[in-house]
Amino acid sequence: MEFKVEEATGRLIAWIRNWFEKNGKGCNAIVGISGGKDSSVCAALAVKALGKDRVIGVLMPNGVQHDIDAAYKLVDTLDIKYYLINIKDAYDGVINNMKQTGMVISQQTIENLPARLRMSTLYAVSQSNNGRVCNTCNMSEDWVGYATRYGDGAGDFSPLSNYTVTEVKQIGHWLGLPEDLVEKVPIDGLCGKTDEDNLGFTYAELDLYIRNGILPRPNIKEMIDKRHIKNLFKLQLMPSAPQYGYPDTLKYED
């Protein structure tokens, strides 16, 4: 199906406006601003839907962030209120206290803790500013689990979860966002590598596969399928045990 960017953008703006009418009438949209395409497009859509006075950006470096100028450029472009909240003290506090226990800290912990601290920060800002937290993940990232559960994978509403990276960029250009923000090479902010370096394939390959069924090279298809299956749990509700007295399929031993 042809992607009609003007129609899609209009539908997204209407959806955000309608969601807030039903789930947060008069509330503010709280958007974590990295300066990349996803947070830029989400913030711009929220401004179109709610007006700039109801959109609050939150910049959350972990110490020094080399590309924070892009985040400043975005909030200046949209002329929205923003807060700068550095998470380094919180991050160091958790890591240092873990070290004091003698625990061996995994690389996964080091890479994912900042994302979870940022989401906690967004909810703290939201609760202090009559807000609703915007999830900025896109369909391509979600498809291969490229998000931290209860970190950037969380939120109250998700404008882009059914749009691929390719489509998000088209929306960004249609909204008139600065070229360098829309086309900014995505870096995960966790280990310093680009998304595509970490994934082992390009978003262009991924998008053509999941949206149009165009098969990439065999080894790439296998990588995508494996990641998709392995990470489906991130998009599902937490499993819950059946209520006592209701039938289930498990067998129990004393």
C-alpha positions as a LaTeX table, in Angstrom:
\begin{tabular}{lrrr}
\hline
Residue & $x$ (\AA) & $y$ (\AA) & $z$ (\AA) \\
\hline
Met1 & 0.00 & 0.00 & 0.00 \\
Glu2 & 1.31 & 3.45 & $-0.90$ \\
Phe3 & 2.17 & 5.58 & 2.10 \\
Lys4 & 0.34 & 8.88 & 1.84 \\
Val5 & 2.27 & 11.10 & 4.20 \\
Glu6 & $-0.18$ & 14.02 & 4.24 \\
Glu7 & $-3.11$ & 11.78 & 5.12 \\
Ala8 & $-1.11$ & 9.80 & 7.67 \\
Thr9 & 0.11 & 12.94 & 9.40 \\
Gly10 & $-3.39$ & 14.38 & 9.58 \\
Arg11 & $-4.69$ & 11.15 & 11.08 \\
Leu12 & $-1.93$ & 11.12 & 13.70 \\
Ile13 & $-2.66$ & 14.69 & 14.75 \\
Ala14 & $-6.36$ & 13.90 & 15.03 \\
Trp15 & $-5.63$ & 10.71 & 16.97 \\
Ile16 & $-3.46$ & 12.52 & 19.53 \\
Arg17 & $-6.07$ & 15.24 & 19.98 \\
Asn18 & $-8.84$ & 12.67 & 20.42 \\
Trp19 & $-6.76$ & 10.56 & 22.82 \\
Phe20 & $-6.18$ & 13.53 & 25.09 \\
Glu21 & $-9.86$ & 14.44 & 25.00 \\
Lys22 & $-10.68$ & 10.99 & 26.33 \\
Asn23 & $-7.64$ & 10.27 & 28.53 \\
Gly24 & $-6.30$ & 13.59 & 29.69 \\
Lys25 & $-8.49$ & 16.53 & 28.81 \\
Gly26 & $-6.46$ & 19.65 & 29.46 \\
Cys27 & $-3.31$ & 17.67 & 30.27 \\
Asn28 & 0.14 & 18.28 & 28.81 \\
Ala29 & 2.14 & 15.98 & 26.56 \\
Ile30 & 5.50 & 15.10 & 28.14 \\
Val31 & 8.13 & 14.13 & 25.56 \\
Gly32 & 11.67 & 12.96 & 26.23 \\
Ile33 & 13.81 & 14.89 & 23.75 \\
Ser34 & 16.93 & 13.26 & 22.35 \\
Gly35 & 17.13 & 15.34 & 19.18 \\
Gly36 & 16.58 & 12.32 & 16.95 \\
Lys37 & 13.78 & 11.79 & 14.45 \\
Asp38 & 11.37 & 9.95 & 16.75 \\
Ser39 & 11.29 & 12.41 & 19.63 \\
Ser40 & 11.33 & 15.31 & 17.15 \\
Val41 & 8.35 & 13.97 & 15.20 \\
Cys42 & 6.40 & 13.06 & 18.35 \\
Ala43 & 6.92 & 16.52 & 19.82 \\
Ala44 & 5.98 & 18.21 & 16.54 \\
Leu45 & 2.81 & 16.10 & 16.21 \\
Ala46 & 1.85 & 16.94 & 19.80 \\
Val47 & 2.33 & 20.65 & 19.11 \\
Lys48 & 0.07 & 20.38 & 16.05 \\
Ala49 & $-2.55$ & 18.46 & 18.02 \\
Leu50 & $-2.53$ & 20.33 & 21.33 \\
Gly51 & $-0.70$ & 23.61 & 20.78 \\
Lys52 & 2.84 & 24.41 & 21.90 \\
Asp53 & 1.73 & 25.52 & 25.36 \\
Arg54 & 0.64 & 21.96 & 26.19 \\
Val55 & 3.85 & 20.22 & 25.14 \\
Ile56 & 6.80 & 19.91 & 27.52 \\
Gly57 & 10.16 & 18.54 & 26.44 \\
Val58 & 12.53 & 16.83 & 28.84 \\
Leu59 & 16.25 & 16.62 & 28.06 \\
Met60 & 17.95 & 13.89 & 30.10 \\
Pro61 & 21.69 & 13.54 & 29.51 \\
Asn62 & 23.66 & 11.04 & 31.56 \\
Gly63 & 26.55 & 13.32 & 32.38 \\
Val64 & 27.84 & 14.88 & 29.15 \\
Gln65 & 25.80 & 14.20 & 25.99 \\
His66 & 27.85 & 14.93 & 22.87 \\
Asp67 & 24.83 & 15.57 & 20.64 \\
Ile68 & 22.62 & 17.50 & 23.06 \\
Asp69 & 22.72 & 20.50 & 20.70 \\
Ala70 & 20.23 & 18.62 & 18.52 \\
Ala71 & 17.79 & 18.41 & 21.43 \\
Tyr72 & 18.14 & 22.13 & 22.09 \\
Lys73 & 17.58 & 22.82 & 18.40 \\
Leu74 & 14.33 & 20.85 & 18.47 \\
Val75 & 12.82 & 22.63 & 21.49 \\
Asp76 & 13.88 & 25.97 & 20.02 \\
Thr77 & 12.38 & 25.11 & 16.63 \\
Leu78 & 9.04 & 24.13 & 18.19 \\
Asp79 & 9.25 & 26.92 & 20.79 \\
Ile80 & 8.14 & 24.59 & 23.58 \\
Lys81 & 8.83 & 24.66 & 27.30 \\
Tyr82 & 11.50 & 22.22 & 28.38 \\
Tyr83 & 13.41 & 20.96 & 31.41 \\
Leu84 & 17.01 & 19.76 & 31.52 \\
Ile85 & 17.36 & 16.98 & 34.09 \\
Asn86 & 20.70 & 15.20 & 34.23 \\
Ile87 & 20.34 & 11.58 & 35.36 \\
Lys88 & 24.03 & 11.05 & 36.15 \\
Asp89 & 23.63 & 11.35 & 39.94 \\
Ala90 & 20.80 & 8.80 & 39.94 \\
Tyr91 & 22.72 & 6.46 & 37.62 \\
Asp92 & 25.93 & 6.69 & 39.64 \\
Gly93 & 23.98 & 6.21 & 42.86 \\
Val94 & 22.45 & 2.93 & 41.71 \\
Ile95 & 25.64 & 1.57 & 40.11 \\
Asn96 & 27.86 & 2.52 & 43.05 \\
Asn97 & 25.51 & 0.94 & 45.58 \\
Met98 & 25.35 & $-2.22$ & 43.49 \\
Lys99 & 29.15 & $-2.35$ & 43.43 \\
Gln100 & 29.25 & $-2.01$ & 47.22 \\
Thr101 & 27.31 & $-5.26$ & 47.52 \\
Gly102 & 30.05 & $-7.08$ & 45.64 \\
Met103 & 27.64 & $-7.79$ & 42.78 \\
Val104 & 29.07 & $-8.32$ & 39.30 \\
Ile105 & 27.28 & $-5.75$ & 37.15 \\
Ser106 & 26.36 & $-6.97$ & 33.69 \\
Gln107 & 26.84 & $-4.96$ & 30.50 \\
Gln108 & 23.08 & $-5.16$ & 29.97 \\
Thr109 & 22.53 & $-3.43$ & 33.30 \\
Ile110 & 24.97 & $-0.66$ & 32.40 \\
Glu111 & 23.29 & $-0.13$ & 29.02 \\
Asn112 & 19.64 & $-0.35$ & 30.08 \\
Leu113 & 19.62 & 1.41 & 33.44 \\
Pro114 & 19.81 & 4.91 & 31.87 \\
Ala115 & 16.72 & 4.23 & 29.76 \\
Arg116 & 14.74 & 3.13 & 32.80 \\
Leu117 & 15.92 & 6.12 & 34.83 \\
Arg118 & 14.87 & 8.42 & 31.99 \\
Met119 & 11.39 & 6.93 & 31.93 \\
Ser120 & 11.11 & 7.32 & 35.72 \\
Thr121 & 12.16 & 10.93 & 35.25 \\
Leu122 & 9.52 & 11.48 & 32.56 \\
Tyr123 & 6.80 & 10.16 & 34.86 \\
Ala124 & 8.06 & 12.33 & 37.71 \\
Val125 & 7.89 & 15.38 & 35.45 \\
Ser126 & 4.49 & 14.27 & 34.15 \\
Gln127 & 2.99 & 13.89 & 37.62 \\
Ser128 & 4.28 & 17.33 & 38.58 \\
Asn129 & 3.01 & 19.01 & 35.41 \\
Asn130 & $-0.45$ & 17.51 & 34.81 \\
Gly131 & 0.98 & 15.38 & 32.04 \\
Arg132 & 0.76 & 12.26 & 29.95 \\
Val133 & 4.01 & 10.60 & 28.84 \\
Cys134 & 4.61 & 10.11 & 25.13 \\
Asn135 & 6.20 & 6.86 & 24.00 \\
Thr136 & 8.50 & 7.63 & 21.06 \\
Cys137 & 9.21 & 4.13 & 19.73 \\
Asn138 & 8.50 & 3.31 & 16.11 \\
Met139 & 7.31 & 0.10 & 14.45 \\
Ser140 & 10.74 & $-0.84$ & 13.11 \\
Glu141 & 12.34 & $-0.68$ & 16.57 \\
Asp142 & 9.45 & $-2.51$ & 18.19 \\
Trp143 & 9.55 & $-5.25$ & 15.56 \\
Val144 & 13.06 & $-6.31$ & 16.54 \\
Gly145 & 12.78 & $-5.42$ & 20.23 \\
Tyr146 & 15.06 & $-2.41$ & 19.99 \\
Ala147 & 13.71 & $-0.75$ & 23.11 \\
Thr148 & 14.26 & $-1.19$ & 26.83 \\
Arg149 & 11.32 & $-2.71$ & 28.64 \\
Tyr150 & 9.98 & $-0.23$ & 31.21 \\
Gly151 & 12.45 & 2.24 & 29.74 \\
Asp152 & 11.91 & 3.88 & 26.36 \\
Gly153 & 9.41 & 1.10 & 25.65 \\
Ala154 & 6.98 & 2.59 & 28.20 \\
Gly155 & 4.59 & 5.54 & 28.05 \\
Asp156 & 0.93 & 6.54 & 28.13 \\
Phe157 & 0.34 & 7.02 & 24.40 \\
Ser158 & 2.34 & 5.97 & 21.35 \\
Pro159 & 1.92 & 7.93 & 18.11 \\
Leu160 & 4.57 & 6.12 & 16.04 \\
Ser161 & 4.30 & 2.46 & 17.05 \\
Asn162 & 2.56 & 1.58 & 13.77 \\
Tyr163 & 4.95 & 3.56 & 11.56 \\
Thr164 & 8.32 & 2.40 & 10.22 \\
Val165 & 11.52 & 4.44 & 10.35 \\
Thr166 & 11.09 & 5.23 & 6.66 \\
Glu167 & 7.57 & 6.53 & 7.27 \\
Val168 & 8.55 & 8.49 & 10.39 \\
Lys169 & 11.18 & 10.32 & 8.35 \\
Gln170 & 8.59 & 11.19 & 5.69 \\
Ile171 & 6.29 & 12.55 & 8.40 \\
Gly172 & 9.14 & 14.59 & 9.84 \\
His173 & 9.91 & 16.16 & 6.49 \\
Trp174 & 6.20 & 16.85 & 5.88 \\
Leu175 & 6.00 & 18.63 & 9.24 \\
Gly176 & 8.87 & 20.85 & 8.15 \\
Leu177 & 11.33 & 19.76 & 10.82 \\
Pro178 & 15.02 & 20.57 & 10.24 \\
Glu179 & 16.65 & 18.11 & 7.85 \\
Asp180 & 19.50 & 17.30 & 10.22 \\
Leu181 & 17.09 & 16.24 & 12.97 \\
Val182 & 14.98 & 14.01 & 10.73 \\
Glu183 & 18.01 & 12.39 & 9.09 \\
Lys184 & 20.17 & 12.26 & 12.22 \\
Val185 & 21.97 & 8.91 & 12.42 \\
Pro186 & 20.32 & 7.15 & 15.37 \\
Ile187 & 22.63 & 6.25 & 18.23 \\
Asp188 & 21.14 & 4.16 & 21.03 \\
Gly189 & 22.47 & 6.40 & 23.79 \\
Leu190 & 23.42 & 3.30 & 25.75 \\
Cys191 & 26.66 & 1.91 & 24.35 \\
Gly192 & 27.57 & 4.64 & 21.85 \\
Lys193 & 27.00 & 2.61 & 18.67 \\
Thr194 & 24.50 & 3.40 & 15.95 \\
Asp195 & 21.27 & 1.42 & 15.90 \\
Glu196 & 22.24 & $-0.26$ & 12.64 \\
Asp197 & 25.67 & $-1.25$ & 13.99 \\
Asn198 & 23.97 & $-2.96$ & 16.92 \\
Leu199 & 21.29 & $-4.61$ & 14.82 \\
Gly200 & 23.54 & $-5.85$ & 12.02 \\
Phe201 & 21.24 & $-4.61$ & 9.26 \\
Thr202 & 19.81 & $-1.33$ & 8.02 \\
Tyr203 & 16.40 & 0.12 & 8.79 \\
Ala204 & 15.83 & 0.31 & 5.04 \\
Glu205 & 16.20 & $-3.48$ & 4.78 \\
Leu206 & 14.03 & $-4.01$ & 7.85 \\
Asp207 & 11.27 & $-1.66$ & 6.66 \\
Leu208 & 11.02 & $-3.21$ & 3.20 \\
Tyr209 & 10.73 & $-6.64$ & 4.81 \\
Ile210 & 8.13 & $-5.92$ & 7.49 \\
Arg211 & 6.03 & $-3.48$ & 5.45 \\
Asn212 & 6.27 & $-4.84$ & 1.89 \\
Gly213 & 7.42 & $-8.42$ & 2.35 \\
Ile214 & 10.56 & $-7.79$ & 0.31 \\
Leu215 & 13.07 & $-10.33$ & 1.51 \\
Pro216 & 16.55 & $-9.13$ & 2.43 \\
Arg217 & 19.63 & $-11.31$ & 2.10 \\
Pro218 & 18.97 & $-14.74$ & 3.69 \\
Asn219 & 21.24 & $-14.17$ & 6.68 \\
Ile220 & 19.58 & $-10.79$ & 7.35 \\
Lys221 & 16.09 & $-12.32$ & 7.18 \\
Glu222 & 17.15 & $-14.89$ & 9.75 \\
Met223 & 18.50 & $-12.18$ & 12.05 \\
Ile224 & 15.32 & $-10.12$ & 11.79 \\
Asp225 & 13.02 & $-13.10$ & 12.37 \\
Lys226 & 15.06 & $-14.29$ & 15.35 \\
Arg227 & 15.01 & $-10.86$ & 16.97 \\
His228 & 11.28 & $-10.47$ & 16.33 \\
Ile229 & 10.35 & $-13.77$ & 17.97 \\
Lys230 & 12.79 & $-13.34$ & 20.86 \\
Asn231 & 11.52 & $-9.86$ & 21.73 \\
Leu232 & 7.76 & $-10.23$ & 21.29 \\
Phe233 & 7.36 & $-10.33$ & 25.07 \\
Lys234 & 8.27 & $-6.63$ & 25.22 \\
Leu235 & 5.02 & $-5.78$ & 23.42 \\
Gln236 & 2.82 & $-7.99$ & 25.57 \\
Leu237 & 1.33 & $-7.64$ & 29.02 \\
Met238 & 3.17 & $-9.26$ & 31.89 \\
Pro239 & 2.10 & $-12.92$ & 32.24 \\
Ser240 & $-0.13$ & $-13.51$ & 35.25 \\
Ala241 & $-0.86$ & $-16.76$ & 37.03 \\
Pro242 & $-4.43$ & $-18.09$ & 36.75 \\
Gln243 & $-6.76$ & $-17.47$ & 39.67 \\
Tyr244 & $-6.99$ & $-20.38$ & 42.08 \\
Gly245 & $-9.88$ & $-22.65$ & 41.20 \\
Tyr246 & $-9.70$ & $-21.97$ & 37.46 \\
Pro247 & $-8.36$ & $-24.67$ & 35.12 \\
Asp248 & $-4.91$ & $-24.32$ & 33.62 \\
Thr249 & $-2.56$ & $-26.56$ & 31.66 \\
Leu250 & 0.23 & $-26.90$ & 34.23 \\
Lys251 & 0.86 & $-29.96$ & 36.37 \\
Tyr252 & 1.97 & $-29.48$ & 39.94 \\
Glu253 & 4.01 & $-31.63$ & 42.28 \\
Asp254 & 4.11 & $-31.49$ & 46.07 \\
\hline
\end{tabular}
